[in-house]
Amino acid sequence: MKSGNAGVTIAQRPVVVIVGRPNVGKSTLFNRLVGKRQAIVADIPGTTRDRLYADTMIDLRPITLVDTGGLDPQSSGGIASLVRRQVEIAIAEADIIMMVVDVSQPLTAIDYQIAQLVRATGKPVVLVANKADNERRLEAAPQLYELGLGDPIPISAYHNLGIDQLLSALAALIPESTPQRAKETELALAIVGRPNVGKSMLLNAILGHERATVSELPGTTRDALDTPFDYKGHRLLLIDTAGIRRRGRIAPGLEKYSVERARRAISRCDVALLVTDAQEGITAQDAHIAGYAIEEYKGLIFVVNKWDLMPDTKEAREQLIAQITARLSFVSWAPIAFVSAKTGFNVEGLMDLALEVGETRELRVPTHRLNIAIRQAMAHHLPPVKGGRQFKVYYVTQVGIRPPTFVFFCNDPDLLHFSYRRYLENTIRREFGFEGTAVKLIFRGRGE
């Protein structure tokens, strides 16, 4: 399935979509089939809002599994209508549909309406009778024949009952001639930032279609959403995340878990796209988020979104660049991209920049050139003396990439002042580049 952007292709695997009314256990089943807790699960209807994608295997056949929000066909307005729109898109993308029903409760009008919607697609459907964890509930499963979707498969996603039977039913519907194995992901990009700065809209703009729920309400995105795709011949993974707020303003429960999910998204990406609002400028929270990326030694790009609301002049750009540089001097190496997710302005330029940062994270510096540069820098600016002793470097070598990692063999790491450490890092950047990515410096004393 190709998107509207040239050079972008969504992963080609059979797509299995999970649908059903709210709180029937779709996310629990999704997590069970994926084999890890990827979707947020809570006994609160409407916890899942966006489509969650995960690549997994069924009977040694690769598929893309999609979790959706609880569907109410009669919903109108607000978040409910946005969820319905997301489910409709997921059903349109699906090759196989799993409709989940809560067998512990009588069928509802919503169940019948969803069944009618699913039947109208003409696509293969597996009817899942969830929460069938005792004899009484198993005996209630036959009522599901009224939905006209064939034999129901009784399971308990929570207790791992009936899952083998469900997997067998799914495997029978997956074509034997599956696509070739997808290429390894070259670059993982995490879209991060404060609530309501346009992260989900940016994701949709990059992919060229409506992949994530977009709303004026802050906090619409709760889960971290993974979307594998191809861009100009490169295999990428795009991670959308919930907005990160200051700790004191994080509500307990779902929002707190979403913030932790966003931080974990930063930890597993290669490059973090830190989205900011052009009208609001740089805030203290933006600095905190940048700090998370640095702690994890990631690539970082400042994405100034909503640029369509600003005068696109040299003066306006220079003013904002100066503000970012002043407030975030500790990440002066991070490039800045001015975009409008709403209009699509410079979104392709942002993606090209992300690829460049990804390539930078793989740079290797010849050892002899590295040592010459460090010796000259230390001769030009001697380390400070501490307790009558002076920090000395005997040898430097690069030991890794993604992130670029350098080991300094020295007399005593405790003699190194943080300002001189930054001086050595800036020397490496000045001589060899590494714009857009954090670099890791390791100092080892004698005998280490």
C-alpha positions as CSV (number, residue, x, y, z in Angstrom):
1,M,0.0,0.0,0.0
2,K,1.6,3.2,-1.1
3,S,1.1,6.5,0.6
4,G,0.7,9.9,-0.9
5,N,4.3,10.8,-0.5
6,A,6.8,9.9,-3.2
7,G,9.3,7.3,-2.1
8,V,7.2,6.1,0.9
9,T,5.8,2.6,1.1
10,I,4.1,0.9,4.0
11,A,5.4,-2.5,4.9
12,Q,3.9,-5.3,2.6
13,R,2.7,-8.0,5.0
14,P,-0.8,-9.5,5.4
15,V,-2.6,-7.2,7.7
16,V,-4.8,-8.7,10.5
17,V,-7.0,-6.1,12.2
18,I,-8.6,-6.5,15.6
19,V,-12.0,-4.7,16.0
20,G,-14.8,-4.7,18.5
21,R,-16.8,-2.4,20.8
22,P,-15.0,-0.8,23.8
23,N,-13.6,-2.9,26.6
24,V,-14.0,-6.4,25.2
25,G,-10.2,-7.2,25.5
26,K,-8.8,-6.2,22.1
27,S,-5.6,-4.8,23.5
28,T,-5.1,-7.8,25.8
29,L,-5.4,-10.1,22.8
30,F,-3.1,-7.9,20.8
31,N,-0.4,-8.1,23.5
32,R,-0.9,-11.9,23.8
33,L,-0.4,-12.4,20.1
34,V,2.5,-10.1,19.9
35,G,4.1,-11.6,22.9
36,K,4.8,-8.4,24.9
37,R,3.0,-5.6,26.5
38,Q,2.9,-3.1,23.6
39,A,-0.7,-1.8,24.0
40,I,-1.9,0.0,27.1
41,V,-4.4,-2.2,28.9
42,A,-6.8,-0.8,31.5
43,D,-10.4,-1.5,32.6
44,I,-11.5,1.8,31.2
45,P,-13.5,1.9,27.9
46,G,-11.7,3.9,25.3
47,T,-8.1,3.3,26.5
48,T,-6.9,2.6,23.0
49,R,-7.6,5.4,20.6
50,D,-5.1,5.0,17.7
51,R,-4.2,2.0,15.6
52,L,-1.3,0.1,17.0
53,Y,0.8,-1.8,14.6
54,A,3.2,-4.8,15.3
55,D,5.0,-7.2,13.0
56,T,4.7,-10.8,14.3
57,M,4.6,-14.3,13.1
58,I,1.8,-16.8,12.9
59,D,2.7,-20.4,11.9
60,L,6.1,-19.0,10.7
61,R,4.3,-16.6,8.4
62,P,4.9,-12.9,8.9
63,I,1.9,-10.6,9.4
64,T,1.2,-7.1,10.6
65,L,-1.2,-7.1,13.6
66,V,-3.3,-4.0,14.2
67,D,-5.1,-3.1,17.4
68,T,-7.9,-0.5,17.2
69,G,-9.9,1.6,19.5
70,G,-13.4,0.5,20.7
71,L,-15.8,1.1,17.9
72,D,-19.3,2.6,18.4
73,P,-20.9,3.0,15.0
74,Q,-23.4,5.5,16.4
75,S,-20.7,7.8,17.9
76,S,-20.7,11.4,16.8
77,G,-18.3,14.1,17.7
78,G,-15.3,14.3,20.0
79,I,-12.8,11.5,20.5
80,A,-15.4,8.8,19.8
81,S,-15.8,9.9,16.2
82,L,-12.0,10.1,15.8
83,V,-11.7,6.5,17.0
84,R,-14.4,5.4,14.6
85,R,-12.5,7.0,11.8
86,Q,-9.3,5.2,12.8
87,V,-11.1,1.8,12.9
88,E,-12.7,2.4,9.5
89,I,-9.2,3.1,8.0
90,A,-7.9,-0.1,9.7
91,I,-10.7,-2.2,8.3
92,A,-10.0,-0.7,4.8
93,E,-6.3,-1.8,5.2
94,A,-7.1,-5.2,6.5
95,D,-6.6,-8.5,4.7
96,I,-8.1,-10.4,7.7
97,I,-10.4,-9.1,10.4
98,M,-10.7,-10.4,14.0
99,M,-13.9,-9.3,15.6
100,V,-13.7,-9.6,19.4
101,V,-16.9,-10.0,21.5
102,D,-17.1,-10.2,25.3
103,V,-18.8,-13.6,25.9
104,S,-19.3,-12.8,29.6
105,Q,-22.0,-10.3,28.6
106,P,-25.1,-10.5,26.3
107,L,-24.7,-9.3,22.8
108,T,-25.3,-5.5,22.4
109,A,-26.7,-3.5,19.6
110,I,-23.2,-2.2,18.9
111,D,-21.9,-5.8,18.5
112,Y,-24.6,-6.4,15.8
113,Q,-23.8,-3.1,14.0
114,I,-20.0,-3.9,14.0
115,A,-20.7,-7.4,12.7
116,Q,-22.8,-5.8,9.9
117,L,-20.0,-3.4,9.1
118,V,-17.4,-6.2,9.0
119,R,-19.6,-8.5,6.8
120,A,-20.1,-5.7,4.3
121,T,-16.3,-5.7,3.6
122,G,-16.4,-9.2,2.1
123,K,-13.1,-9.9,3.8
124,P,-12.2,-13.1,5.8
125,V,-13.4,-12.7,9.4
126,V,-12.5,-14.6,12.6
127,L,-15.0,-14.2,15.3
128,V,-13.4,-14.3,18.8
129,A,-15.4,-15.0,21.9
130,N,-13.2,-13.5,24.5
131,K,-13.3,-13.8,28.3
132,A,-14.5,-17.5,28.0
133,D,-12.6,-18.6,31.1
134,N,-15.2,-20.8,32.7
135,E,-17.9,-23.4,31.7
136,R,-20.8,-21.0,32.0
137,R,-19.2,-18.5,29.6
138,L,-18.2,-21.3,27.2
139,E,-21.8,-22.3,27.0
140,A,-22.8,-18.8,26.1
141,A,-20.5,-18.8,23.0
142,P,-23.2,-20.3,20.6
143,Q,-25.3,-17.1,20.9
144,L,-22.6,-15.4,18.7
145,Y,-23.9,-17.3,15.7
146,E,-26.5,-14.6,15.5
147,L,-23.8,-12.3,14.3
148,G,-23.6,-14.2,11.0
149,L,-19.8,-14.4,11.1
150,G,-19.4,-18.2,11.3
151,D,-18.0,-20.3,14.1
152,P,-16.9,-18.3,17.2
153,I,-13.6,-19.3,18.7
154,P,-13.8,-19.2,22.5
155,I,-10.7,-17.8,24.2
156,S,-9.4,-15.9,27.2
157,A,-6.7,-13.6,26.2
158,Y,-6.0,-12.7,29.8
159,H,-5.6,-16.4,30.9
160,N,-4.0,-17.6,27.6
161,L,-6.8,-20.0,26.9
162,G,-7.8,-21.1,23.4
163,I,-5.0,-19.0,21.8
164,D,-3.6,-22.1,19.9
165,Q,-7.0,-22.7,18.3
166,L,-7.3,-19.0,17.3
167,L,-3.8,-19.1,15.8
168,S,-4.7,-22.1,13.7
169,A,-7.8,-20.4,12.4
170,L,-5.8,-17.3,11.5
171,A,-3.0,-19.4,9.8
172,A,-5.6,-21.1,7.6
173,L,-6.5,-17.6,6.2
174,I,-3.0,-16.4,5.6
175,P,-1.8,-17.1,2.1
176,E,1.1,-19.5,1.9
177,S,2.9,-17.3,-0.6
178,T,3.8,-14.5,1.8
179,P,5.9,-11.5,0.7
180,Q,9.7,-11.7,1.1
181,R,11.1,-10.9,4.5
182,A,11.2,-7.2,5.0
183,K,14.6,-5.6,5.1
184,E,16.1,-4.8,8.5
185,T,15.2,-1.3,9.8
186,E,18.0,1.1,8.9
187,L,16.8,4.0,11.0
188,A,14.2,4.4,13.8
189,L,12.8,7.9,14.3
190,A,10.8,8.9,17.4
191,I,8.5,11.8,17.2
192,V,8.5,13.4,20.7
193,G,7.5,16.7,22.3
194,R,5.1,18.4,24.5
195,P,1.3,17.8,24.1
196,N,-0.5,19.5,21.3
197,V,2.5,20.6,19.2
198,G,1.4,18.5,16.2
199,K,3.3,15.3,16.6
200,S,0.5,13.0,15.2
201,M,-0.2,15.4,12.4
202,L,3.5,15.3,11.5
203,L,3.4,11.5,11.4
204,N,0.5,11.6,9.0
205,A,2.3,14.2,6.9
206,I,5.4,12.0,6.6
207,L,3.4,8.9,5.7
208,G,1.0,10.8,3.4
209,H,-2.2,9.5,4.9
210,E,-4.2,9.5,8.2
211,R,-2.2,7.0,10.3
212,A,-2.7,8.6,13.8
213,T,-5.6,10.3,15.5
214,V,-5.3,14.1,15.1
215,S,-7.3,16.3,17.4
216,E,-7.1,19.8,19.0
217,L,-7.3,18.2,22.4
218,P,-3.9,17.9,24.1
219,G,-3.0,14.3,25.0
220,T,-4.9,12.6,22.1
221,T,-2.1,10.1,21.6
222,R,-1.5,7.8,24.5
223,D,0.4,4.8,23.0
224,A,3.7,4.9,21.2
225,L,2.8,4.0,17.6
226,D,5.3,2.0,15.4
227,T,5.0,2.3,11.7
228,P,7.6,0.6,9.4
229,F,7.9,2.2,6.0
230,D,10.3,2.8,3.1
231,Y,11.6,6.2,2.2
232,K,13.7,6.7,-0.9
233,G,15.0,3.2,-0.7
234,H,15.7,3.3,3.0
235,R,13.9,1.0,5.5
236,L,12.7,3.3,8.4
237,L,10.6,2.9,11.5
238,L,8.5,5.8,12.7
239,I,7.5,6.0,16.3
240,D,4.8,8.4,17.4
241,T,4.5,9.1,21.1
242,A,2.3,10.7,23.7
243,G,3.2,14.3,24.7
244,I,5.7,14.5,27.5
245,R,4.7,16.9,30.4
246,R,6.6,18.0,33.4
247,R,6.5,15.4,36.2
248,G,4.4,17.5,38.5
249,R,1.7,17.8,35.9
250,I,1.4,14.1,35.0
251,A,-1.8,12.5,36.0
252,P,-1.6,9.1,37.7
253,G,-2.5,6.0,35.7
254,L,-2.7,6.2,31.9
255,E,-0.9,9.5,31.4
256,K,2.0,8.6,33.6
257,Y,2.4,5.3,31.8
258,S,2.2,7.1,28.4
259,V,5.1,9.4,29.5
260,E,7.2,6.4,30.4
261,R,6.3,4.9,27.0
262,A,7.5,8.0,25.3
263,R,10.8,8.0,27.2
264,R,11.2,4.3,26.2
265,A,10.5,5.3,22.6
266,I,13.5,7.7,22.8
267,S,15.6,4.9,24.2
268,R,15.0,2.6,21.2
269,C,15.1,5.2,18.4
270,D,18.2,6.3,16.4
271,V,17.0,9.9,15.9
272,A,14.5,11.8,18.0
273,L,12.4,14.4,16.2
274,L,11.7,17.0,18.9
275,V,8.6,18.8,17.8
276,T,8.0,22.3,19.0
277,D,5.4,24.9,18.4
278,A,6.6,27.9,16.3
279,Q,4.2,30.2,18.1
280,E,5.1,29.2,21.6
281,G,8.9,29.0,21.1
282,I,11.2,26.9,23.2
283,T,10.1,26.0,26.7
284,A,11.8,24.4,29.7
285,Q,10.0,21.1,28.9
286,D,11.6,21.1,25.4
287,A,15.0,21.2,27.2
288,H,14.0,18.3,29.4
289,I,13.0,16.2,26.4
290,A,16.3,17.1,24.6
291,G,18.0,16.0,27.8
292,Y,16.4,12.5,27.6
293,A,17.7,12.1,24.0
294,I,21.2,13.1,25.2
295,E,21.1,10.7,28.1
296,E,20.4,7.9,25.6
297,Y,23.1,9.2,23.2
298,K,20.6,9.6,20.3
299,G,20.4,11.7,17.2
300,L,18.3,14.9,17.7
301,I,16.6,17.3,15.3
302,F,14.6,20.3,16.5
303,V,11.4,20.4,14.4
304,V,9.8,23.8,14.5
305,N,6.2,23.0,13.5
306,K,3.3,25.2,12.6
307,W,5.6,27.4,10.5
308,D,2.6,28.2,8.3
309,L,1.4,30.5,11.1
310,M,4.6,32.5,11.1
311,P,6.1,34.9,8.6
312,D,8.6,32.8,6.5
313,T,11.4,35.4,6.5
314,K,15.1,35.2,7.2
315,E,14.6,37.5,10.2
316,A,11.9,35.2,11.8
317,R,14.1,32.1,11.3
318,E,17.2,33.7,12.7
319,Q,15.3,35.0,15.7
320,L,14.0,31.5,16.6
321,I,17.4,29.9,15.9
322,A,19.0,32.4,18.3
323,Q,16.4,31.5,21.0
324,I,17.0,27.8,20.6
325,T,20.7,28.3,20.7
326,A,20.5,30.4,23.8
327,R,18.2,28.2,25.8
328,L,19.6,24.9,24.5
329,S,23.3,25.6,24.3
330,F,24.1,22.1,25.5
331,V,22.7,20.6,22.3
332,S,24.1,23.2,19.9
333,W,25.0,20.4,17.5
334,A,21.3,19.5,16.8
335,P,20.0,20.9,13.5
336,I,16.8,22.8,13.2
337,A,14.0,22.1,10.6
338,F,11.2,24.5,10.0
339,V,8.0,22.6,8.9
340,S,4.3,22.7,8.7
341,A,2.7,19.3,9.2
342,K,-0.6,20.9,8.3
343,T,0.5,22.0,4.8
344,G,3.3,19.6,4.3
345,F,5.9,22.4,4.0
346,N,9.5,21.0,4.2
347,V,8.4,17.6,5.5
348,E,10.5,15.9,2.8
349,G,13.4,18.1,3.8
350,L,13.0,17.0,7.4
351,M,13.1,13.3,6.3
352,D,16.2,13.9,4.2
353,L,17.8,15.6,7.2
354,A,16.9,12.6,9.4
355,L,18.7,10.3,6.9
356,E,21.8,12.5,7.0
357,V,21.8,12.4,10.8
358,G,21.4,8.6,10.6
359,E,24.5,8.4,8.3
360,T,26.4,10.7,10.7
361,R,25.8,8.2,13.5
362,E,27.7,5.6,11.5
363,L,30.8,7.7,10.8
364,R,34.1,6.2,11.8
365,V,37.2,8.2,12.4
366,P,40.7,6.8,11.6
367,T,42.6,6.2,14.9
368,H,45.7,8.1,13.8
369,R,43.8,11.2,12.8
370,L,41.8,11.1,16.0
371,N,45.0,11.0,18.1
372,I,46.6,13.8,16.2
373,A,43.5,16.0,16.7
374,I,43.3,15.3,20.4
375,R,47.1,15.8,21.0
376,Q,47.0,19.2,19.2
377,A,43.9,20.3,21.1
378,M,45.4,19.4,24.5
379,A,48.7,21.1,23.6
380,H,46.7,24.3,22.6
381,H,44.6,24.2,25.8
382,L,46.2,22.3,28.7
383,P,43.9,20.5,31.2
384,P,43.6,22.2,34.6
385,V,45.6,21.0,37.5
386,K,43.7,19.2,40.3
387,G,45.4,18.5,43.6
388,G,48.8,18.9,42.1
389,R,48.1,16.4,39.3
390,Q,47.1,17.0,35.7
391,F,44.8,15.0,33.5
392,K,46.7,13.2,30.7
393,V,45.5,11.2,27.6
394,Y,47.7,8.4,26.3
395,Y,45.6,7.1,23.5
396,V,42.2,7.5,21.9
397,T,40.2,5.2,19.7
398,Q,36.7,4.9,18.3
399,V,35.1,1.7,19.5
400,G,31.5,1.9,18.2
401,I,28.9,3.6,16.1
402,R,25.2,4.4,16.7
403,P,26.2,6.3,18.8
404,P,29.7,7.2,17.9
405,T,31.7,6.0,20.9
406,F,35.3,7.0,21.8
407,V,37.5,5.6,24.5
408,F,40.2,7.8,26.0
409,F,43.0,5.9,27.8
410,C,44.2,8.3,30.5
411,N,46.1,8.5,33.8
412,D,43.1,9.2,36.0
413,P,39.5,9.9,34.9
414,D,38.8,11.6,38.3
415,L,41.1,14.5,37.2
416,L,38.9,15.3,34.3
417,H,36.7,18.4,34.8
418,F,33.3,18.4,33.0
419,S,34.3,21.6,31.1
420,Y,37.4,20.0,29.7
421,R,35.4,16.9,28.8
422,R,33.1,19.1,26.7
423,Y,36.2,20.7,25.2
424,L,37.4,17.3,24.0
425,E,34.0,16.5,22.6
426,N,33.8,19.8,20.8
427,T,37.3,19.1,19.4
428,I,36.0,15.8,17.9
429,R,32.9,17.6,16.5
430,R,35.0,20.4,15.0
431,E,37.5,18.1,13.3
432,F,35.2,15.3,12.2
433,G,31.6,16.5,12.2
434,F,28.9,14.4,13.9
435,E,26.3,17.1,13.6
436,G,22.9,15.9,14.7
437,T,24.0,13.2,17.0
438,A,25.2,12.8,20.6
439,V,28.6,11.2,20.9
440,K,29.7,9.0,23.8
441,L,33.1,9.5,25.5
442,I,34.5,6.9,27.8
443,F,37.6,7.5,30.0
444,R,39.6,4.6,31.3
445,G,42.5,4.9,33.8
446,R,45.5,2.8,34.0
447,G,44.7,-0.8,34.7
448,E,41.1,-0.6,33.6
